[in-house]
Every structure is written in structure tokens, then in C-alpha cells.
Amino acid sequence: MSEKLEQSSNYRWNLVADIGGTNARFSAVLEGQLESEYVFHHSVEEYPQFAGLIGGLLQEIAKATGWNCPPVSACFAVACPADAEVIAFTNSHWQFTKSSLKQALGCDNLSVINDFEAVAYGITELGSEDLVQVGGQAPIANKAIGILGPGTGLGVAGLVHHNDSYHVLDTEGGHADYAPIDEVQSAVVNRLRETYGRVSLERLLSGNGLLNIYTALCGIEDTEVIFTTPAEVVAGALDSSDQRALQTLNIFCEGMGSAAGNLALTYGAKGGIYIAGGVIPRFQEFFINSGFRHKFEDKGRFVSYLQPIPVYLVTRSNLGLLGAAKKLQTI
């Protein structure tokens, strides 16, 4: 739609959101549709309190669309467990209650789901143009699918075939223990234990994880920490200006391969493994040519089990918004 729709008291629209530790994305979608041109982006850092965003957001939507009525339904995908009344984000300072959010939106129905549950719903709507295959063969129909994706944190979900469709498994698998597979990774994990105690997958396989790996390597080698953001680490690796940054990116990619292979074994994911999230598209070519696929398959006696399983790198933007809209259609 290229023009604002005429205001109407009978007008019906839904609000969907994908909120991570760094970014909060929203879309105003016509009821019955999955996508819209009306997408709104905010940085989590801009708002000390989540509630401070909502009132302004509704005004922003009304100004952009001409729709002054509240949404009929809303689906908020959040980067934390979503099964309690109080929603407290794992990697940001935001929190809210479901009842207060529903009241602020003025909607009839509110669904709050894990952000990677939304990603899983979105996966079912993707076409070949939204994916880059990294090894393997064709997926096997009706078999389980595994999904993981590094952003500010690490999301993990699954899809299991059920009644001619798929049932979404929303998980907190990103907080499972990180299992080092060589001496360097072991040294990095031991270094991180000094800071975190327990070291989860997310501590290494995320945007923040890139910085954790890099600073750990600097500490192990007793060298100066030059880079202070994940973006700087990636840039230093891609232009080969810093060997520790390059080593960091290789450890990250190999760790992703090992974790993805573990997920494929756990789910029996012969329908494929999908990698989403905002981190890897920033170094897509490096990732494809890294040790990722080797480590994905490097599972001893189960190499032959994993070799045919395709891995797909998701290139579609706003996948969480698409999945949140899809979730509303299932309710």
C-alpha cells in the first residue's frame, strides 16, 4: 500500500513487535495480513523504561498511517522467557507486565512470546530467495527443523512436524553450557569463567560473545585490548588488520558450527538447520568460507548422519515481525 488508508471506525489492524536486547522493531499490520510498509525501529538504549516507548509509539503509528483507533490484537516477541506476568529482558534493562502493556495498547487481545518462537513461525514463510545454503543436501520433508541465531544474545528454537503443519518449540537453548572442542576454546572458556562463573553458549556465540572471545584472547596472551565493540572486532578481522580479531571470528564460526551440529543431533533435524539473527549477515562471506561446516559435521561416528543435513543462513530482514504476525493468525 502506497497511500494512507482512509480512517474508519470499523478499521481493524494489529501491532506486532520484535524486541531484543539492542533493538525494538514494531509493525502496524492490517488484520489478516503478515506484512506492512509501516515498520518502526527504536533503540533500547533510548528509553530508560519500556513504558516510555509505548505511548509515543502509538502516536508515531497514528501519524504515519492515519489510524487513530487502537490495534485489535498485538503480538510482542521478547528476548527472554515469556510465560510469566512480569516480562524482564535477559540482555537489557527493560521490563513490563502483560496486563499493563495490554492496557496501554488498548487492544482486545495480547500475546507475548519468546523472540525465537516468532523467528520459528517466520521460518515457515520463507522462500529460497530469503536463504543461503551452507553445505548439505536437500531437506527431508516432514522432519524436524532446528533454528539458532546470534544477536545481542543467542536464540534457539525448533519446528516439529504435526498434523500437516509444524509445531513450534520455543526454548532457552542459548543458555545451555558452552562445550569447548579444542585447547584454545578451553582456554577462552576458562578465562571467561573468571568473570561469569558458568559459561553458556550465549557468552561466546552472540554479538557480545565476539567481544568476550576477543578480550579473553587478549588476556590469555597478555596483550592490549584495542577493540571495545563487536563491530570493531569484526572490522579488524575482515580487513586482516588484527590477528586476534581474525582468530576471534574463526573461533566464533567454528563454535557456531559445533553448536548447530549439536542442535541437529538433538532434534534429529533432517529438515535443516536455519541460522537467523543480526550478527552473521555482517560477515556472511567469511562465515560461509570458515570452518563452520566442518565443525558442524565433525561429530565422530555421526559424520555421515550430519553430512546430508542442509544449513540455511537467513538473509530476510525483520523475520521476527513476520513470525509475530504469523503467530496471531494461529490464535
C-alpha positions as CSV (number, residue, x, y, z in Angstrom):
1,M,0.0,0.0,0.0
2,S,1.5,3.4,-1.0
3,E,-1.1,5.8,0.4
4,K,-2.6,6.1,3.9
5,L,-5.9,4.3,4.2
6,E,-8.9,6.3,5.0
7,Q,-9.8,6.5,8.6
8,S,-12.8,4.4,9.7
9,S,-14.3,3.4,13.0
10,N,-14.5,-0.1,11.6
11,Y,-10.9,-0.2,10.6
12,R,-9.0,-3.2,12.1
13,W,-5.2,-3.6,12.4
14,N,-2.7,-5.5,14.5
15,L,0.5,-4.4,16.2
16,V,3.5,-6.8,16.1
17,A,6.8,-6.3,17.8
18,D,10.3,-8.0,17.9
19,I,12.2,-6.7,20.9
20,G,15.8,-7.8,21.6
21,G,18.5,-6.6,23.9
22,T,19.6,-3.8,21.5
23,N,16.8,-3.1,19.0
24,A,13.0,-2.9,19.3
25,R,11.1,-3.2,16.0
26,F,7.3,-2.7,15.5
27,S,4.9,-3.0,12.6
28,A,1.3,-2.0,12.1
29,V,-0.3,-4.7,10.0
30,L,-3.8,-5.0,8.5
31,E,-5.8,-7.7,10.2
32,G,-5.4,-10.9,8.2
33,Q,-2.1,-9.8,6.6
34,L,1.5,-10.8,7.5
35,E,3.5,-7.7,6.4
36,S,3.2,-4.0,6.1
37,E,5.2,-1.0,4.9
38,Y,4.7,0.6,8.3
39,V,7.7,-0.6,10.3
40,F,9.1,1.4,13.2
41,H,12.5,1.0,14.8
42,H,13.8,2.2,18.2
43,S,17.0,1.6,20.2
44,V,16.6,0.1,23.6
45,E,19.2,2.5,25.0
46,E,16.9,5.4,24.1
47,Y,14.4,4.6,26.8
48,P,15.2,4.1,30.5
49,Q,11.7,2.5,30.9
50,F,9.8,0.3,28.4
51,A,6.6,2.1,29.2
52,G,8.1,5.3,28.0
53,L,8.2,3.9,24.5
54,I,4.6,2.7,24.1
55,G,2.6,6.0,24.2
56,G,4.9,7.7,21.8
57,L,4.8,4.6,19.5
58,L,1.1,4.7,19.2
59,Q,1.3,8.4,18.3
60,E,4.0,7.6,15.8
61,I,1.8,4.9,14.2
62,A,-1.2,7.2,14.0
63,K,0.8,9.9,12.4
64,A,2.3,7.5,9.8
65,T,-0.9,5.7,9.0
66,G,-3.8,7.9,9.9
67,W,-5.2,5.1,12.0
68,N,-6.3,6.6,15.3
69,C,-8.0,3.5,16.7
70,P,-6.1,1.1,18.9
71,P,-4.9,-2.2,17.5
72,V,-7.4,-5.1,17.7
73,S,-4.6,-7.6,18.6
74,A,-0.9,-7.4,19.5
75,C,1.9,-9.9,19.5
76,F,5.1,-9.0,21.2
77,A,8.1,-11.2,20.7
78,V,10.6,-10.7,23.5
79,A,14.2,-11.8,24.1
80,C,13.5,-13.6,27.4
81,P,11.2,-16.2,28.9
82,A,7.6,-15.1,28.1
83,D,5.4,-17.3,30.3
84,A,5.1,-15.1,33.3
85,E,3.1,-11.9,34.0
86,V,6.3,-9.9,34.5
87,I,8.5,-9.8,31.4
88,A,12.1,-9.0,32.3
89,F,14.6,-8.9,29.4
90,T,17.7,-11.0,29.7
91,N,20.1,-8.6,28.0
92,S,18.6,-5.2,28.7
93,H,17.2,-3.1,31.5
94,W,13.6,-3.2,30.2
95,Q,10.7,-4.9,31.9
96,F,6.9,-4.7,31.9
97,T,3.8,-6.6,32.9
98,K,1.5,-8.1,30.4
99,S,-1.6,-6.5,32.0
100,S,-0.1,-3.0,31.9
101,L,1.0,-3.4,28.3
102,K,-2.5,-4.6,27.2
103,Q,-4.0,-1.6,29.0
104,A,-1.5,0.8,27.4
105,L,-2.2,-0.5,23.9
106,G,-5.9,-0.6,24.3
107,C,-6.1,-3.9,22.4
108,D,-8.6,-6.7,22.7
109,N,-6.0,-9.4,22.6
110,L,-2.3,-9.6,23.6
111,S,0.1,-12.4,23.0
112,V,3.7,-12.2,24.4
113,I,6.0,-14.9,23.0
114,N,9.8,-15.6,23.1
115,D,11.6,-13.8,20.2
116,F,12.8,-17.1,18.8
117,E,9.3,-18.6,18.8
118,A,8.5,-15.7,16.5
119,V,11.6,-16.5,14.4
120,A,10.4,-20.1,14.1
121,Y,7.0,-19.0,12.9
122,G,8.7,-16.7,10.4
123,I,10.8,-19.6,9.0
124,T,7.7,-21.3,7.8
125,E,7.0,-18.3,5.5
126,L,10.4,-18.0,3.8
127,G,11.3,-18.7,0.2
128,S,14.5,-19.7,-1.5
129,E,15.3,-16.0,-2.1
130,D,15.5,-15.5,1.7
131,L,18.1,-18.1,2.3
132,V,21.7,-19.0,1.5
133,Q,22.5,-22.7,1.8
134,V,25.8,-23.6,3.6
135,G,26.5,-27.3,2.7
136,G,24.4,-30.4,2.9
137,Q,21.8,-31.7,0.5
138,A,18.0,-31.2,0.2
139,P,15.9,-31.2,3.4
140,I,13.8,-34.2,4.1
141,A,10.1,-33.4,4.2
142,N,8.2,-33.5,7.5
143,K,11.4,-33.9,9.5
144,A,12.3,-31.6,12.4
145,I,14.0,-28.2,11.9
146,G,16.4,-26.5,14.2
147,I,16.9,-22.8,14.5
148,L,19.5,-20.7,16.2
149,G,20.6,-17.2,15.8
150,P,23.2,-14.9,17.4
151,G,22.1,-11.3,18.1
152,T,22.7,-9.5,21.3
153,G,22.2,-12.9,22.8
154,L,21.7,-16.4,21.3
155,G,18.2,-17.6,20.4
156,V,17.3,-21.3,19.9
157,A,14.1,-22.8,18.7
158,G,12.7,-25.8,16.7
159,L,9.9,-26.9,14.4
160,V,8.4,-30.4,14.7
161,H,6.0,-31.7,12.1
162,H,2.5,-32.1,13.4
163,N,-0.9,-32.6,11.7
164,D,0.3,-31.5,8.2
165,S,1.9,-28.4,9.7
166,Y,4.7,-27.5,12.2
167,H,4.6,-27.1,16.0
168,V,7.0,-24.5,17.4
169,L,9.3,-25.5,20.2
170,D,10.4,-22.3,22.0
171,T,13.4,-22.8,24.2
172,E,16.1,-21.1,26.1
173,G,18.8,-23.3,24.5
174,G,21.2,-20.3,24.1
175,H,21.8,-20.6,27.9
176,A,23.0,-24.2,27.7
177,D,26.6,-24.8,28.6
178,Y,29.3,-24.0,26.0
179,A,31.4,-27.1,25.2
180,P,34.9,-26.2,24.1
181,I,36.3,-28.5,21.4
182,D,40.0,-27.7,21.4
183,E,42.7,-26.2,23.7
184,V,42.2,-22.6,22.6
185,Q,38.5,-22.7,23.1
186,S,39.1,-24.3,26.5
187,A,41.5,-21.5,27.5
188,V,38.9,-18.9,26.4
189,V,36.2,-20.6,28.4
190,N,38.4,-20.8,31.5
191,R,39.2,-17.1,31.1
192,L,35.5,-16.3,30.9
193,R,34.8,-18.4,34.0
194,E,36.8,-15.9,36.0
195,T,34.2,-13.3,35.1
196,Y,30.9,-15.2,34.7
197,G,31.4,-18.4,36.7
198,R,29.3,-20.6,34.4
199,V,29.9,-20.0,30.7
200,S,26.9,-20.6,28.4
201,L,26.7,-20.7,24.6
202,E,25.5,-17.2,24.6
203,R,28.6,-15.9,26.3
204,L,30.6,-16.7,23.1
205,L,28.0,-17.2,20.3
206,S,26.5,-13.7,20.2
207,G,27.4,-10.1,19.4
208,N,28.5,-9.7,22.9
209,G,30.2,-13.1,22.6
210,L,32.5,-11.8,19.9
211,L,33.8,-9.2,22.3
212,N,34.1,-11.8,25.1
213,I,36.2,-14.1,22.9
214,Y,38.5,-11.2,21.8
215,T,39.1,-9.8,25.3
216,A,39.7,-13.3,26.6
217,L,42.3,-13.9,23.9
218,C,44.0,-10.6,24.8
219,G,44.0,-11.6,28.4
220,I,45.5,-15.0,27.7
221,E,48.3,-13.5,25.6
222,D,48.7,-10.6,28.0
223,T,48.3,-8.1,25.1
224,E,46.4,-4.7,24.9
225,V,42.7,-4.7,24.3
226,I,42.4,-2.5,21.2
227,F,38.7,-3.0,20.2
228,T,35.8,-2.3,22.5
229,T,32.8,-3.2,20.4
230,P,31.8,-6.3,18.4
231,A,31.7,-4.2,15.2
232,E,35.3,-3.2,15.7
233,V,36.3,-6.8,16.2
234,V,34.6,-7.9,13.0
235,A,36.1,-5.0,11.1
236,G,39.6,-5.8,12.4
237,A,39.1,-9.4,11.3
238,L,37.7,-8.7,7.8
239,D,40.5,-6.4,6.8
240,S,43.1,-8.7,8.4
241,S,44.5,-5.8,10.4
242,D,44.4,-7.6,13.7
243,Q,45.3,-11.3,14.2
244,R,43.4,-11.7,17.5
245,A,40.3,-10.3,15.8
246,L,40.7,-12.8,13.0
247,Q,41.2,-15.6,15.5
248,T,38.1,-14.4,17.3
249,L,36.0,-14.6,14.2
250,N,37.3,-18.1,13.4
251,I,36.6,-19.3,16.9
252,F,33.1,-17.8,16.7
253,C,32.3,-19.5,13.4
254,E,33.7,-22.9,14.5
255,G,31.7,-22.6,17.7
256,M,28.6,-21.9,15.8
257,G,29.3,-25.0,13.7
258,S,29.7,-27.2,16.7
259,A,26.5,-25.8,18.4
260,A,24.5,-26.1,15.2
261,G,25.7,-29.7,14.8
262,N,24.7,-30.5,18.3
263,L,21.2,-29.0,17.7
264,A,20.8,-31.1,14.6
265,L,21.7,-34.3,16.6
266,T,19.4,-33.2,19.5
267,Y,16.3,-32.5,17.3
268,G,17.1,-35.1,14.5
269,A,16.8,-32.0,12.3
270,K,16.9,-33.6,8.9
271,G,14.5,-30.8,7.8
272,G,17.5,-28.5,8.1
273,I,19.2,-26.1,10.4
274,Y,18.4,-22.4,10.0
275,I,20.7,-19.6,11.3
276,A,19.0,-16.3,11.9
277,G,19.9,-13.2,13.9
278,G,21.6,-10.0,13.1
279,V,25.3,-10.8,13.7
280,I,26.3,-13.3,10.9
281,P,25.0,-11.3,7.9
282,R,27.6,-8.7,8.7
283,F,30.3,-11.2,7.7
284,Q,28.3,-13.6,5.5
285,E,31.1,-14.5,3.0
286,F,33.7,-15.0,5.8
287,F,31.2,-17.3,7.6
288,I,30.4,-19.4,4.6
289,N,34.1,-19.9,3.9
290,S,35.1,-20.5,7.6
291,G,35.4,-23.8,9.5
292,F,31.7,-23.6,10.3
293,R,30.5,-26.5,8.1
294,H,33.5,-28.7,9.0
295,K,32.7,-28.3,12.7
296,F,29.0,-28.9,12.1
297,E,29.8,-32.3,10.6
298,D,32.7,-33.2,12.9
299,K,30.8,-35.5,15.3
300,G,32.9,-38.7,15.2
301,R,30.7,-41.7,14.4
302,F,27.9,-39.4,13.3
303,V,29.6,-37.5,10.5
304,S,27.6,-39.4,7.9
305,Y,24.3,-38.5,9.8
306,L,25.1,-34.8,9.6
307,Q,26.7,-34.5,6.1
308,P,23.3,-34.5,4.2
309,I,21.6,-32.0,6.6
310,P,21.4,-28.6,5.0
311,V,22.2,-25.4,6.9
312,Y,20.5,-22.2,5.8
313,L,21.7,-18.7,6.6
314,V,18.6,-16.5,6.7
315,T,19.0,-13.2,4.8
316,R,15.4,-12.0,5.2
317,S,15.1,-8.8,7.3
318,N,12.5,-8.3,10.1
319,L,11.9,-12.1,10.4
320,G,10.7,-11.7,13.9
321,L,8.0,-9.3,12.9
322,L,6.9,-11.7,10.1
323,G,6.7,-14.5,12.7
324,A,4.8,-12.5,15.2
325,A,2.2,-11.7,12.6
326,K,2.0,-15.4,11.7
327,K,1.6,-16.3,15.4
328,L,-1.5,-14.0,15.5
329,Q,-3.0,-16.0,12.7
330,T,-2.7,-19.2,14.7
331,I,-4.5,-17.9,17.7
